C-alpha cells in the first residue's frame, strides 16, 4: 500500500460510520446507493462516459471483482486470455474455477505492452474474455490508449468480453489525462467490464472495497455470484468512501503527482546500476531485470532479502518466462530512500 496514511477527513468519517446503527445491517448486494452514485459520477468525469449507478457493483476488493467477472463470463472448460507477466490472483482465480489461461506474451523490448495482433492470433474458440491490467501489476507498464481501444475492438468483433483491471489508474503518468477512450464509446456496454480498487487510491486496503462497471445485464448476473460469496461489501467503508470520492479529488491528484515523482526517482537511481536493467516502470511498480545469468528470480529475491534487507517479488510469481525479473514496489518507499534501494541492489555481488 502507499507509504502515506489515509486522509484525516476519511479516517474521521470511517470512525463515525462505525458507530452508526445502519452500518451493522446487511446492505444492497451491489453496494450502497450513495457510493454507487459517487463512483459513477467520478468515472464519468474522468472518461467522458455515461455510466449509470445501476451499472456499478461494489465488491469486497478488486480481487472479488475479478473473481465475480471471471465467473460471469467463463465456466470450467472455457478459457480466458491473460498478458504475461500476469497478476497472479487473476491466474489463480481462473485455476480455482477450472478455467484455462491462454498466455499473451508481453516482451521487455515493447515495454511489456500487449500486442493486439498477437492477441488475435492466439485467440481460440474457448476464450471467453481478455483481461488487461493497466497500469500493470507487476510491470508498472501503462498501456497506450490506442492499444486498449484495439483490444476492445478485437473483443467486439469476436463476441467476447474485455475485462480491464484499473486498480492503479489514479497513479497514471501526468501525460495521460484519460486512461483510454473505451468507456466513452457509445457501444462500450457490448464488450467492456472495468474493475477498480479503492484500496490504493484512498489508503484503505483493510476495508476491502472495489468496484465493477458493466452493462446492467452483466451486473444482474453478477449479483448471483456476489450474493453467494460476499452478500454485501462492508458498510463502514462504503459510507466513508461515498464522501471521499468527491471531497478528496485534489488529495488524490497530489498523491498521483507524488507517485510520478517517485517513479522518476527510480528511473534516475537505477540508471547507473551496472548489470541491472529497468525494463518497465509506472504506477506503483518497477520491473527489474537482474544481472545474474542462469539464476532464477526466486533465488535472487531471497538473497536480496537476506543479504541486503530489500524485499522484492520474484518474476516467476507472475507467470512463465520471468526468471530474469523482479518486481519492486516503490509506492511505499519515501523519495529519500530510493537511492538506498539502488545501493542495496548494487551491493548484491
LINRABEL-V383251 format. One record per pair of residues at least 24 apart in sequence whose C-alpha atoms are under 6 Angstrom apart, sorted by the first residue. I is the first residue (numbers start at 1). J is the second residue. Records with the same first field share a line. If there is no record, write none. Layout:
I=J  J
This chain:
1=200
2=331  332
3=332
6=203
13=240
14=240
17=236
18=236
23=235  236
27=232
29=231  232
30=57  58
31=58
34=242
35=242
38=242
47=184
48=184
49=183  184
55=213  214  215  216
56=212  213
57=211  212
58=210  211
59=209  210  211  233
60=208  209  210  233
61=197  208  209  210
62=196  197  210
67=93
74=128
78=126
79=126  127
80=127  128  129  130
81=130
82=131
85=318  319
86=318
87=137  318
88=318
108=279
111=280
113=143
116=151
128=160
129=160  161  162
130=162
131=163  164
132=164
133=164  165
134=166
135=168  283
139=280  287
140=281  282  283  285  286
141=280  281  282
145=180
149=182
156=191
161=191
162=191  192
163=193  194
164=194  195
165=195
166=195  196
167=196  197
171=256  283
172=283
189=215
207=237
262=335
269=339
270=342
284=329  331
285=328  329  330
286=327  328
287=326  327
288=325  326
289=324  325
290=324  325
296=323
297=323  324
308=344
